[in-house]
C-alpha cells in the first residue's frame, strides 16, 4: 500500500455511503473532503435497480455534489455495449427505474437475442424466470448485470440477483456473461476519463470478492470497509487479502 501512490478512487455506494435508507457514519464528510481536495473519483456500483440519474439524485439529496456521469452502474455498462449491436432484441429482467438506461434499444418480452438479468427482488417469480429460461434455451445470450449473492437491507442480509442468475445457468446449462464487478471490463469503463492508470486508483467497497479481489485483478488497490455487507467470518473464509481494511470511508480518507 505504502509503495503505491493513490491519485484517484472508485467508490461503491450501497454499503459504503449508505445501507438501504441509513447513511453510514462519516461517509458524507469523507466525500466532501475528497471534493475539496479535488481528488478524482467515480462511484462504481453493482446496483441494478436504479438508473444512474436516480442514484446521482439520491447522492445529491444527501449533500454530495455529483454529476450523473460520475456514477457507473451495471445497467449503464450493459446498455452501452448493447448500443454497439444495433437491433439486438433484449429481454430485461430489471426494475422499472433501471430500464431508463436502455432507452432506444429494442426491448421485447418474447424471442430475444439477449436476456439481461439484474435485481428484480420479488419480481423473480416462476413465470418470469421460466420465460427467461425458455429464451436462453432458444439461443438467447444470458447477460448478468451482477452475480452478487446478497446485500444488506436495514439489519439483515437478503438475496441479490446472483442466486437467480445461477439458477438460470443451472437450468439451461449455459454460462452467463458478467457485466459488473468483478469483471475487468467494468473497471475499465469506470476508469475512463479519469486519466489515471489503474495502479494509482483504489477501489473502496464492502464486498471482499467483487470490490477488493475484482479491483486487484484489474490492477487497482482493493480497500475493504467494515460496513455494509462486511462480515469478518465471510472475509476470512475467502482467503482474499485486501490492500487495506478500514472502519469506514471516513477512516480511509483520514489516511490521505
C-alpha positions as semicolon CSV with decimal commas, in nm:
position;residue;x (nm);y (nm);z (nm)
1;X;0,000;0,000;0,000
2;X;0,272;0,247;0,101
3;X;0,462;0,182;-0,221
4;X;0,174;0,291;-0,445
5;X;0,056;0,650;-0,461
6;X;-0,322;0,685;-0,480
7;X;-0,436;0,960;-0,717
8;X;-0,798;0,857;-0,773
9;X;-1,079;0,649;-0,625
10;X;-1,361;0,423;-0,729
11;X;-1,620;0,412;-0,452
12;X;-1,905;0,171;-0,402
13;X;-2,236;0,324;-0,294
14;X;-2,455;0,077;-0,109
15;X;-2,261;-0,044;0,193
16;X;-2,011;0,243;0,176
17;X;-2,218;0,563;0,154
18;X;-2,541;0,419;0,287
19;X;-2,712;0,095;0,385
20;X;-3,052;0,096;0,216
21;X;-3,208;0,404;0,383
22;X;-2,944;0,463;0,653
23;X;-2,642;0,686;0,590
24;X;-2,316;0,529;0,708
25;X;-2,128;0,745;0,963
26;X;-1,858;0,977;0,820
27;X;-1,938;0,894;0,456
28;X;-2,081;1,236;0,365
29;X;-1,797;1,416;0,542
30;X;-1,546;1,198;0,357
31;X;-1,695;1,273;0,015
32;X;-1,699;1,648;0,082
33;X;-1,333;1,630;0,188
34;X;-1,240;1,447;-0,131
35;X;-1,415;1,711;-0,339
36;X;-1,249;1,996;-0,152
37;X;-0,910;1,836;-0,219
38;X;-1,010;1,779;-0,585
39;X;-0,927;1,410;-0,571
40;X;-1,079;1,244;-0,880
41;X;-1,339;0,977;-0,810
42;X;-1,619;0,777;-0,963
43;X;-1,897;0,590;-0,790
44;X;-1,874;0,232;-0,918
45;X;-2,164;0,013;-0,816
46;X;-2,322;-0,321;-0,897
47;X;-2,663;-0,173;-0,810
48;X;-2,905;-0,281;-1,082
49;X;-3,238;-0,148;-0,955
50;X;-3,181;0,221;-1,029
51;X;-3,061;0,434;-1,319
52;X;-2,751;0,649;-1,291
53;X;-2,968;0,961;-1,275
54;X;-3,164;0,818;-0,984
55;X;-2,851;0,712;-0,795
56;X;-2,684;1,051;-0,851
57;X;-3,002;1,226;-0,744
58;X;-3,009;1,042;-0,415
59;X;-2,642;1,122;-0,352
60;X;-2,712;1,490;-0,418
61;X;-3,006;1,474;-0,175
62;X;-2,756;1,355;0,086
63;X;-2,534;1,655;0,021
64;X;-2,280;1,502;-0,218
65;X;-2,238;1,711;-0,532
66;X;-2,207;1,456;-0,811
67;X;-2,292;1,455;-1,181
68;X;-2,483;1,166;-1,336
69;X;-2,178;1,066;-1,539
70;X;-1,971;1,025;-1,222
71;X;-2,184;0,721;-1,140
72;X;-2,105;0,397;-1,320
73;X;-2,357;0,120;-1,267
74;X;-2,411;-0,211;-1,441
75;X;-2,727;-0,121;-1,638
76;X;-2,532;0,167;-1,795
77;X;-2,236;-0,055;-1,885
78;X;-2,463;-0,322;-2,035
79;X;-2,672;-0,071;-2,232
80;X;-2,358;0,095;-2,366
81;X;-2,238;-0,238;-2,502
82;X;-2,577;-0,329;-2,649
83;X;-2,594;0,004;-2,835
84;X;-2,291;-0,116;-3,030
85;X;-2,506;-0,407;-3,151
86;X;-2,795;-0,231;-3,330
87;X;-3,132;-0,403;-3,350
88;X;-3,041;-0,663;-3,089
89;X;-3,364;-0,780;-2,927
90;X;-3,330;-0,756;-2,549
91;X;-3,538;-0,905;-2,269
92;X;-3,484;-0,707;-1,950
93;X;-3,521;-0,857;-1,605
94;X;-3,461;-0,531;-1,421
95;X;-3,673;-0,286;-1,225
96;X;-3,853;0,000;-1,399
97;X;-3,612;0,276;-1,297
98;X;-3,311;0,082;-1,427
99;X;-3,487;0,032;-1,762
100;X;-3,427;0,402;-1,831
101;X;-3,063;0,318;-1,910
102;X;-3,184;0,100;-2,200
103;X;-3,393;0,371;-2,373
104;X;-3,364;0,346;-2,751
105;X;-3,281;-0,025;-2,757
106;X;-3,510;-0,293;-2,896
107;X;-3,688;-0,433;-2,590
108;X;-3,905;-0,744;-2,617
109;X;-4,084;-0,991;-2,391
110;X;-4,056;-1,284;-2,632
111;X;-3,793;-1,423;-2,870
112;X;-3,498;-1,210;-2,751
113;X;-3,138;-1,239;-2,862
114;X;-3,014;-1,132;-2,518
115;X;-3,163;-1,184;-2,172
116;X;-3,036;-0,918;-1,930
117;X;-3,071;-1,017;-1,564
118;X;-3,047;-0,767;-1,280
119;X;-3,218;-0,731;-0,944
120;X;-3,595;-0,784;-0,961
121;X;-3,638;-0,868;-0,590
122;X;-3,991;-1,006;-0,550
123;X;-4,034;-0,981;-0,928
124;X;-3,836;-1,303;-0,962
125;X;-4,146;-1,520;-0,975
126;X;-4,182;-1,854;-1,152
127;X;-4,337;-1,710;-1,467
128;X;-4,059;-1,454;-1,514
129;X;-3,776;-1,700;-1,454
130;X;-3,939;-1,959;-1,678
131;X;-3,976;-1,704;-1,959
132;X;-3,604;-1,624;-1,931
133;X;-3,522;-1,996;-1,911
134;X;-3,709;-2,067;-2,234
135;X;-3,545;-1,773;-2,410
136;X;-3,193;-1,891;-2,320
137;X;-3,281;-2,247;-2,424
138;X;-3,393;-2,097;-2,755
139;X;-3,047;-1,950;-2,813
140;X;-3,053;-1,613;-2,637
141;X;-2,736;-1,491;-2,468
142;X;-2,756;-1,473;-2,088
143;X;-2,613;-1,141;-1,967
144;X;-2,579;-1,097;-1,590
145;X;-2,557;-0,739;-1,468
146;X;-2,407;-0,879;-1,150
147;X;-2,386;-1,206;-0,957
148;X;-2,382;-1,074;-0,601
149;X;-2,504;-1,336;-0,356
150;X;-2,667;-1,097;-0,111
151;X;-2,686;-0,738;0,005
152;X;-2,791;-0,561;0,322
153;X;-3,136;-0,417;0,388
154;X;-3,160;-0,250;0,728
155;X;-3,021;-0,506;0,972
156;X;-3,035;-0,821;0,765
157;X;-2,877;-0,976;0,457
158;X;-3,115;-1,054;0,170
159;X;-3,081;-1,237;-0,161
160;X;-2,940;-1,039;-0,452
161;X;-2,951;-1,119;-0,825
162;X;-2,669;-1,376;-0,822
163;X;-2,870;-1,675;-0,696
164;X;-3,128;-1,623;-0,973
165;X;-2,858;-1,594;-1,240
166;X;-2,704;-1,919;-1,114
167;X;-3,047;-2,085;-1,120
168;X;-3,081;-1,996;-1,489
169;X;-2,728;-2,118;-1,558
170;X;-2,801;-2,449;-1,387
171;X;-3,133;-2,498;-1,563
172;X;-3,007;-2,409;-1,912
173;X;-2,654;-2,545;-1,892
174;X;-2,534;-2,207;-2,024
175;X;-2,292;-1,971;-1,851
176;X;-2,394;-1,610;-1,808
177;X;-2,155;-1,338;-1,919
178;X;-2,091;-1,100;-1,631
179;X;-2,112;-0,723;-1,684
180;X;-2,049;-0,584;-1,335
181;X;-1,782;-0,623;-1,072
182;X;-1,557;-0,820;-1,053
183;X;-1,541;-0,805;-1,436
184;X;-1,228;-0,629;-1,561
185;X;-1,436;-0,464;-1,833
186;X;-1,647;-0,295;-1,567
187;X;-1,338;-0,146;-1,402
188;X;-1,208;-0,037;-1,743
189;X;-1,530;0,155;-1,813
190;X;-1,531;0,306;-1,463
191;X;-1,177;0,437;-1,512
192;X;-1,248;0,600;-1,849
193;X;-1,200;0,974;-1,845
194;X;-1,014;0,982;-1,513
195;X;-0,675;0,998;-1,683
196;X;-0,514;0,792;-1,409
197;X;-0,350;0,449;-1,453
198;X;-0,517;0,162;-1,264
199;X;-0,219;0,113;-1,033
200;X;-0,278;0,464;-0,892
201;X;-0,650;0,410;-0,827
202;X;-0,808;0,243;-0,523
203;X;-1,147;0,074;-0,516
204;X;-1,327;0,124;-0,183
205;X;-1,602;-0,127;-0,114
206;X;-1,769;-0,362;0,132
207;X;-1,759;-0,675;-0,087
208;X;-1,439;-0,876;-0,050
209;X;-1,484;-1,061;-0,380
210;X;-1,643;-0,808;-0,615
211;X;-1,481;-0,489;-0,487
212;X;-1,148;-0,600;-0,344
213;X;-1,046;-0,903;-0,548
214;X;-1,204;-0,764;-0,864
215;X;-1,011;-0,440;-0,828
216;X;-0,685;-0,617;-0,754
217;X;-0,721;-0,839;-1,060
218;X;-0,783;-0,526;-1,271
219;X;-0,462;-0,368;-1,139
220;X;-0,618;-0,140;-0,876
221;X;-0,578;-0,137;-0,500
222;X;-0,861;-0,305;-0,311
223;X;-0,976;-0,130;0,009
224;X;-1,228;-0,309;0,231
225;X;-1,459;-0,113;0,461
226;X;-1,610;-0,277;0,768
227;X;-1,959;-0,152;0,684
228;X;-2,246;-0,275;0,467
229;X;-2,234;-0,647;0,397
230;X;-1,892;-0,685;0,562
231;X;-1,872;-0,988;0,790
232;X;-1,532;-1,090;0,935
233;X;-1,612;-1,461;0,914
234;X;-1,711;-1,436;0,547
235;X;-1,398;-1,237;0,465
236;X;-1,173;-1,487;0,641
237;X;-1,339;-1,774;0,457
238;X;-1,247;-1,630;0,116
239;X;-0,873;-1,612;0,187
240;X;-0,860;-1,283;-0,006
241;X;-0,615;-1,024;0,129
242;X;-0,727;-0,660;0,090
243;X;-0,459;-0,397;0,044
244;X;-0,612;-0,221;0,343
245;X;-0,903;-0,277;0,583
246;X;-1,065;0,035;0,733
247;X;-1,356;0,109;0,963
248;X;-1,543;0,313;0,702
249;X;-1,489;0,559;0,418
250;X;-1,411;0,840;0,663
251;X;-1,141;0,627;0,824
252;X;-0,983;0,566;0,483
253;X;-0,993;0,934;0,382
254;X;-0,829;1,033;0,712
255;X;-0,521;0,837;0,600
256;X;-0,460;1,057;0,295
